[in-house]
Amino acid sequence: MLQELSKSDYYKVAKMMTGAKVNLEPEAVIWGYNPGTIYVDDVLEPKSAVIWVEGMKGFYFVGDANNDRFNKFIVDFFDKVLIKKAKKINYKWIEFSGLNTDWEITLAKLFKHKEKYDESKQFVYKHKEIKNFNEPSYELKQDYTVKAIDLQLLNSEISNYDFLESIIITWWGSIDNYLKHGVGYCVMHNNMVISSCVTSYKKPGFMESHIHTLEDYRKQGFATIAVSKFLNYCRDNYFEPYWDCMQTNYGSQALAEKLGYEKQFEYTLFEYII
């Protein structure tokens, strides 16, 4: 059976994060910035691990993909432990991915028999030239403003505060954790947040962000403005920006590329119904 690793021992998994497809999401958990849980084959000398990333509601497999001591327990551990936990909080699907091609082969073999098993692709972008980023010019109509998502804004009168709070809680678990480690920017119409770009994951020197725009305000350039402010922050504070999106999310890809992100790699996302 797999064992839960103590947070004080997460450093033991950090050495597994090597290769061309290292994902920032599990690293953010390992570094202790974002909420999550790590399960391993051996708490003293782990060789393989599965990392639960709270924000993405998904699992990442890292370490030795051919570790029989680990692999023979994975499916049983999911069935008897993790899926029970997932159902208690009303999850309908299990999603997971692996650190490299070896893991993708192993995971396909282990889980392909599951009901409504499916595979899709995720694209990962990085902004390698962030030091040269120049914010695109823009004009806002009257009653529209751009603001940092900081303590002052969060303590102000926001008509859709729940919308903004839910975004922050999704990635950070609490407002306090976000204010300590993350940054964000939003476009407001009067006192309503209509588009936001918030740090979703972080490790030293790297930041990932996610954007949310209210449906009635989409395709009007507001996300571009919010992300540009985030990129300004990364440039001025020496963070390399990171972007992760679905292969089918053409709008997200177009926005990233317009602002200077470059595709670095893609990985397989697995899922099945529970």
C-alpha positions as CSV (number, residue, x, y, z in Angstrom):
1,M,0.0,0.0,0.0
2,L,1.2,3.5,-0.7
3,Q,2.0,5.9,2.2
4,E,1.3,9.6,2.7
5,L,4.5,11.6,2.9
6,S,4.9,14.1,5.7
7,K,5.2,17.7,4.4
8,S,8.6,18.0,6.0
9,D,9.8,15.2,3.8
10,Y,8.5,16.6,0.5
11,Y,12.1,17.5,-0.4
12,K,12.6,13.7,-1.0
13,V,10.4,13.9,-4.0
14,A,11.9,17.1,-5.4
15,K,14.9,15.1,-6.9
16,M,12.4,13.2,-9.0
17,M,11.4,16.3,-10.9
18,T,13.8,16.0,-13.8
19,G,13.4,15.8,-17.6
20,A,12.0,17.8,-20.4
21,K,8.3,17.7,-19.2
22,V,8.6,18.9,-15.6
23,N,5.2,20.4,-14.7
24,L,5.0,23.4,-12.4
25,E,1.8,22.3,-10.7
26,P,3.3,19.4,-8.7
27,E,6.5,21.4,-8.0
28,A,4.4,24.1,-6.4
29,V,3.0,21.4,-4.0
30,I,6.5,20.0,-3.3
31,W,7.8,23.5,-2.5
32,G,5.0,24.1,-0.1
33,Y,3.3,27.0,-1.9
34,N,0.1,25.3,-3.1
35,P,-2.1,22.8,-1.2
36,G,-1.8,19.1,-2.1
37,T,-0.8,15.7,-0.8
38,I,2.0,13.3,-1.8
39,Y,1.8,9.5,-1.6
40,V,4.9,7.3,-2.1
41,D,6.1,3.7,-2.1
42,D,8.5,4.3,0.8
43,V,8.5,7.3,3.2
44,L,12.2,6.8,4.0
45,E,13.6,6.4,0.5
46,P,10.8,7.0,-2.0
47,K,11.5,6.0,-5.6
48,S,8.0,6.8,-7.1
49,A,5.3,9.2,-6.0
50,V,1.8,10.4,-6.9
51,I,1.1,14.0,-6.1
52,W,-2.5,15.3,-5.5
53,V,-2.7,18.9,-6.7
54,E,-5.6,20.6,-5.0
55,G,-6.1,23.4,-7.4
56,M,-6.2,21.3,-10.6
57,K,-8.1,18.5,-8.8
58,G,-5.7,16.1,-10.4
59,F,-2.8,13.7,-9.8
60,Y,0.8,13.7,-11.1
61,F,2.9,10.6,-11.2
62,V,6.7,11.1,-10.8
63,G,9.8,9.1,-10.2
64,D,10.5,5.6,-11.5
65,A,7.7,4.6,-13.8
66,N,8.8,1.0,-13.8
67,N,8.8,0.5,-10.0
68,D,6.8,-2.7,-9.5
69,R,6.7,-2.0,-5.7
70,F,4.7,1.1,-6.5
71,N,2.8,0.2,-9.6
72,K,1.2,-2.9,-8.3
73,F,-0.6,-0.9,-5.7
74,I,-1.7,2.1,-7.7
75,V,-5.0,0.9,-9.1
76,D,-6.0,-0.7,-5.8
77,F,-5.0,2.5,-3.9
78,F,-7.1,4.6,-6.2
79,D,-10.1,2.3,-5.9
80,K,-10.0,1.8,-2.1
81,V,-8.7,5.1,-0.8
82,L,-8.5,8.0,-3.3
83,I,-11.8,7.5,-5.1
84,K,-13.7,7.2,-1.8
85,K,-12.3,10.6,-0.8
86,A,-13.2,12.0,-4.2
87,K,-16.8,10.8,-4.0
88,K,-17.2,12.4,-0.6
89,I,-16.6,15.8,-2.2
90,N,-18.7,15.0,-5.2
91,Y,-16.0,14.5,-7.8
92,K,-17.3,12.7,-10.9
93,W,-14.0,12.1,-12.7
94,I,-10.4,11.1,-11.8
95,E,-7.7,13.0,-13.8
96,F,-4.0,12.3,-13.8
97,S,-0.8,12.6,-15.8
98,G,2.8,11.5,-15.7
99,L,6.1,13.2,-15.7
100,N,7.4,11.6,-18.9
101,T,6.7,9.1,-21.7
102,D,7.5,6.1,-19.5
103,W,4.8,7.2,-17.1
104,E,2.3,7.7,-19.9
105,I,2.9,4.2,-21.1
106,T,2.6,2.8,-17.6
107,L,-0.6,4.7,-16.8
108,A,-2.3,3.7,-20.0
109,K,-1.6,0.1,-19.2
110,L,-2.9,0.4,-15.6
111,F,-6.0,2.4,-16.2
112,K,-7.3,1.7,-19.7
113,H,-9.9,-0.8,-18.5
114,K,-11.7,1.9,-16.5
115,E,-15.2,3.1,-17.4
116,K,-15.1,6.0,-19.9
117,Y,-11.3,6.1,-19.9
118,D,-10.0,8.8,-22.1
119,E,-6.8,10.6,-23.1
120,S,-6.3,14.2,-24.2
121,K,-3.3,16.6,-24.6
122,Q,-2.2,19.6,-22.6
123,F,0.1,22.3,-24.0
124,V,2.7,24.0,-21.8
125,Y,4.1,27.4,-22.6
126,K,6.8,29.5,-21.1
127,H,7.8,33.2,-21.5
128,K,11.5,32.9,-22.1
129,E,11.9,36.5,-23.1
130,I,10.0,38.0,-20.2
131,K,12.8,40.5,-19.5
132,N,12.0,42.2,-22.9
133,F,8.2,42.2,-22.4
134,N,6.5,45.4,-23.3
135,E,2.8,45.8,-22.3
136,P,0.5,46.3,-25.3
137,S,-1.3,49.7,-25.3
138,Y,-5.0,49.7,-24.5
139,E,-7.9,52.1,-23.9
140,L,-10.7,51.5,-21.4
141,K,-14.1,53.0,-21.6
142,Q,-15.5,55.1,-18.8
143,D,-16.4,53.1,-15.6
144,Y,-13.7,50.5,-16.5
145,T,-10.5,50.2,-14.4
146,V,-7.5,47.9,-13.9
147,K,-6.6,47.0,-10.3
148,A,-4.2,44.8,-8.5
149,I,-5.9,42.0,-6.6
150,D,-4.4,42.8,-3.2
151,L,-5.6,43.2,0.4
152,Q,-7.0,46.7,-0.4
153,L,-9.1,45.5,-3.2
154,L,-10.3,42.4,-1.3
155,N,-11.4,44.6,1.5
156,S,-13.3,47.0,-0.8
157,E,-16.9,46.8,-2.0
158,I,-16.9,44.3,-4.9
159,S,-20.3,43.4,-6.2
160,N,-19.3,39.9,-7.2
161,Y,-16.8,39.2,-4.4
162,D,-17.7,35.5,-4.3
163,F,-16.5,35.2,-7.9
164,L,-13.1,36.5,-7.1
165,E,-12.8,34.7,-3.8
166,S,-13.7,31.3,-5.4
167,I,-10.9,31.8,-7.9
168,I,-8.3,32.5,-5.2
169,I,-9.5,29.7,-3.0
170,T,-9.3,27.2,-5.9
171,W,-5.6,27.7,-6.3
172,W,-4.4,28.7,-2.9
173,G,-6.8,27.2,-0.3
174,S,-7.1,30.5,1.5
175,I,-7.0,34.3,0.9
176,D,-4.1,34.6,3.4
177,N,-2.0,32.0,1.5
178,Y,-2.7,33.9,-1.8
179,L,-1.7,37.3,-0.3
180,K,1.5,35.7,1.0
181,H,2.6,34.0,-2.2
182,G,0.5,35.1,-5.2
183,V,-0.3,38.1,-7.2
184,G,-3.2,39.0,-9.5
185,Y,-4.7,41.7,-11.6
186,C,-8.3,42.4,-12.8
187,V,-10.4,44.6,-15.0
188,M,-13.4,46.0,-13.3
189,H,-16.6,47.5,-14.6
190,N,-17.7,49.9,-11.8
191,N,-17.3,47.7,-8.8
192,M,-17.6,44.3,-10.5
193,V,-14.6,42.1,-11.4
194,I,-15.1,41.1,-15.1
195,S,-11.7,39.6,-15.9
196,S,-8.9,38.4,-13.7
197,C,-5.4,36.9,-14.0
198,V,-4.2,35.3,-10.8
199,T,-1.1,33.3,-9.9
200,S,-2.2,29.7,-9.8
201,Y,1.1,28.0,-9.0
202,K,4.5,29.1,-8.0
203,K,8.1,28.0,-7.2
204,P,11.2,30.1,-6.8
205,G,11.7,32.0,-10.1
206,F,8.6,30.7,-11.8
207,M,4.9,31.6,-11.8
208,E,1.8,30.1,-13.5
209,S,-1.4,32.1,-13.9
210,H,-5.0,31.4,-14.9
211,I,-7.5,33.7,-16.3
212,H,-11.3,34.0,-15.8
213,T,-13.5,36.4,-17.7
214,L,-17.3,36.7,-17.2
215,E,-19.2,35.4,-20.2
216,D,-20.7,38.8,-21.2
217,Y,-17.3,40.4,-21.3
218,R,-15.3,37.8,-23.3
219,K,-13.6,38.6,-26.6
220,Q,-13.2,42.2,-25.8
221,G,-9.5,42.3,-24.8
222,F,-10.0,42.3,-21.1
223,A,-8.0,39.1,-20.5
224,T,-5.1,40.5,-22.5
225,I,-5.0,43.5,-20.2
226,A,-5.1,41.4,-17.0
227,V,-2.4,39.0,-18.2
228,S,-0.2,41.9,-19.4
229,K,-0.3,43.3,-15.9
230,F,0.7,39.9,-14.5
231,L,3.6,39.8,-17.1
232,N,4.8,43.2,-16.0
233,Y,5.0,41.9,-12.4
234,C,6.9,38.8,-13.5
235,R,9.4,40.9,-15.6
236,D,10.0,43.4,-12.7
237,N,10.3,40.6,-10.1
238,Y,12.3,38.1,-12.1
239,F,9.8,35.3,-12.5
240,E,9.5,33.2,-15.6
241,P,5.8,33.0,-16.5
242,Y,4.3,29.5,-17.2
243,W,1.1,28.7,-19.1
244,D,-0.8,25.4,-19.2
245,C,-3.9,24.8,-21.4
246,M,-5.9,22.2,-23.2
247,Q,-5.0,21.3,-26.8
248,T,-8.6,22.2,-27.7
249,N,-8.5,25.6,-26.0
250,Y,-7.5,27.6,-29.1
251,G,-8.4,30.9,-27.5
252,S,-6.0,30.3,-24.6
253,Q,-3.3,29.3,-27.0
254,A,-3.8,32.4,-29.1
255,L,-3.7,34.7,-26.1
256,A,-0.5,33.1,-24.8
257,E,1.3,33.4,-28.1
258,K,0.1,36.9,-28.7
259,L,1.7,38.0,-25.4
260,G,5.0,36.2,-26.2
261,Y,4.7,32.8,-24.6
262,E,6.3,30.0,-26.5
263,K,5.1,26.3,-26.5
264,Q,7.7,24.1,-24.7
265,F,6.1,20.7,-24.5
266,E,2.8,18.8,-24.4
267,Y,1.8,16.0,-22.1
268,T,-1.1,13.4,-21.9
269,L,-4.0,13.9,-19.5
270,F,-5.8,10.7,-18.5
271,E,-9.3,10.5,-17.0
272,Y,-12.1,8.1,-16.2
273,I,-15.5,8.3,-14.6
274,I,-16.0,7.2,-10.9
